[in-house]
C-alpha cells in the first residue's frame, strides 16, 4: 500500500537546517516534480482516512494547499488556508508557529465557532505548528473532527495527541537515520 509514496520518501534527500534534520520530498516540496499518479495515490489514501462529517477542510500555507485542493475536488468539501500573511479581516486570529527550524506569526480567517473541520497537513515533526493551530482553533470554537497528515516524523504527533486529546492519522511514518529517510513500520 502507498508504494509510490514509500518509494518517493526512500529516495528523498535529507539536509540539515541548523540542528534540524529536514528532508525534501515531492508531495510537500514539489522536488522532484509531483507526479500525477503519486498525487492521486496520496489524495485517495487521505480520502479513505476521513471519518465523520465536516463543513470545511483546513490546511496550512504553503505545503498543504495542493493537498487540500485535491481533496476538495475529490470530496466536494470547500477548503480554507491558514496564512502567513495578515489581512486584518474581522475575526482574524493570530498565533505563533514554532517549527524545528523557524518561528513566525500565522493567521486564520474564514472560520467561525461551531464549524466542523478536517485539519489536513503534509507533515508533523516537532508538533510546533500543530500546537499553535489547535490552540487558535480552540480559541475560535471550531470543532476539529479529524486531523490527517501525510508524513509523521519524530515525536510531535505523540506529544500533540497527549496534550490536546486528539487522534492524528498519518499516511506514513519516517525517521531520518544517518542522513537517510527510513520508512517506519508502525
Secondary structure, 3 states (H helix, E strand, C coil): CCHHHHHHHHCCEEEEECCEEEEECHHHHCCCCCCHHHHHHHHHHHHHHCCCCCCEEEEECCCCHHHHHHHHHHHCCEEEEEECCCCCCCCCEEEEEECCCCEEEEEECCCCCCCEEEEEEEEECCCHHHHHHHHHHHHHCCEEEEEEEEEEECCHHHHHHHHHCCCEEEEEEEEEECCEEEEECC
